[in-house]
């Protein structure tokens, strides 16, 4: 690949293939993946002594951080979900609890209705894929 156009096309194709693999893996595999990811996060997060955590609502078979986040909220950590305010602009993070009133955001992904903006100290961001270099 030599041009940015070729690289963009390759990335788009790879993303599509990896998303399909994740969805096609089935619920049992994704549940095990979630359990493994959650176990690592449970071991790491307390050492960080954070006050606010951002996370993404699960979409297309992504890691579902909600059970972990529920526990973190019970321990006094503030949780936040990203909101697309305008295309191609920075995300806004709104405070979230399991009782938050929600509305549909971009792609129909739920977002908090109330615009209580917070800045996460830690962000759990879903990855589509990565190589051996990380």
Order of alpha helices (4+ residues) and beta strands (2+ residues): alpha-alpha-beta-alpha-beta-beta-beta-beta-beta
